[in-house]
Amino acid sequence: MAEQSSVMRQVDLTGGATLAAWAAIIYGLILIFRNHGVNDHPGRAYLVLGWAVASIVLVAGYVGVIFNPPKQKWIGLTFAFASAVPFFFSLYLFFVLGLLDGYDAVAKHRSVWSIILAVFWLLAGSRMFYMMRQISRAPTAQRPH
């Protein structure tokens, strides 16, 4: 029963942290295909897409390392340092896609859909940051002894 609880906790942490990254992948693909691969700001679409994919892979790996510690310590240390990528990505979602796009939506575009999208990114970025904090606290609370 404890094994099933541990697996469910692992799935809950991984899914909660990567939900915003999956939304960012969809958003990045829409940005790319809307302009037929040519973008005014190509770094924005590809940056969102690349960070989102990296965040999903690193969150899954980090949670796996927390709940099933590897025999080689360097693997755990590598994933511990690499877990900073999803933290920074959540801040990117919050500040760049949320606050800056929200400012642009209100000041320049005056579009209701842009404001709704900015609020979504504010919520998604803060949710991802919260879940990454929960994952970083999991080693002390959930690690099997």
N, C-alpha and C positions, 0 to 999 in steps of 0.2 A: 504494500500500500504506500509506503514511503517512497519507493522507486517511482510509482506512477505520479505521486504528488510532485516529485522532483522534475519529472519529464514535463508535466503540465506547467510548472512554474517556468521551465526553460522555454517552452513554446509561447507562453504568455509574454515573457520579457522580450523574446525575439520578435514576435508579431507586433507588439505594441511599439517597439522602437523603429521597425522597418515600415510601418504603415505610411508615414509621411514620405519615406524614400520611394515607395511604390508610386505614390501620387506625383512625386517629382519626376519620376521616369516618364509617366504619362504626359506630364506637362512639357518635359524636354522633347519628347517625340512630337507632340503637337506643334511646338515651336519650330522644329526642323521641317516637318512635312507641310506646315501651313505656308512656308516660304519656299518650298521645293528644294530644301537643303541649303538655300542661300539666305543668310540672315543679316539684318543690319548690325546685330551684335552677335556674331557666331560663337563667341566665347560664352555667352550667357546660356544658350541652349546646350552646348556641349559640356559646359562646366556643371550645369545642373544634372545632366544625364550621367556624367562620369562620377560625380560625387555621390549620386544616389546609388549607383551600382556598387561602388566601393563601400558605401555605408552598409548596404545589405550584407555583403560578403563579410565585412569585418565584424558587424554585430553578431551574425550567426557564428563566426569563428570564436569570438570573444566569449559569448555565452557558453559555447561548447567547451572551451578551455576552463571556464569557471566551474562548471558542474562535473566535468570529467578531466581532472588535471593530467596533463601529459607527463611522461616519464622524463623527458628532456625539459629542463627549466627554461631554456632559451625560447622555446615555442610559446610558453605562457607569457614570458616577458615581451616577446614580439607582439602578441595580440593585445597585451595590456597597453603598450605604447601606441599601437595602431588604432586602439579604440578612441583616440583623440580625433580621428577623422570624422566619425559620426557626430561627435560633440560640435566640432566646427561647422559641419554641414547643417546641424540644427540651428546654430546661430546665423548661418547664411540664410536659411529659410526664413527665420524670424526677422532679421534686420534688412536684408536686401530685398527678398521677394515680398515680405510683409510690410515693413515700414516704408522703404523707399518707393515701392510700387504703390503703396497706399497713398503716399504723398503725391506721386505723379497722378494717380487716379483722381484725387480731390483737386489738385492745383491746375493740372493741365487738361486732362481728358474729360472730367466730370461725367464719368460713366458709372452707372450703378453696378454693372458686372465687374468692372475693374476693382471697385471697392469691395465687393463680395469676395473676389479672388484674393485680394490683399488680406482681408480678415481671415480667410481660410488658411493662408500661409502663416499668418501670425499664430493661429491656433495649432497648426500642424508643427511649426517649429518649436513652439513651447511644449507641445506634447512629446515630441521626439527628445527634447532636452530633458524633460522630466523622466521619461523612460530610460534614458541613458544614465541618469543619476540613480535610478532604481537598480539598473544592472551593475553599476559601480559599487553599490552597497550590498549586492547579492553575495559576494564572496564571504563576508563576515556573517551574514545571516543564514545562508543556504548551503554553504560548502559542506559536503559530507566529511566526517572525521574518521 
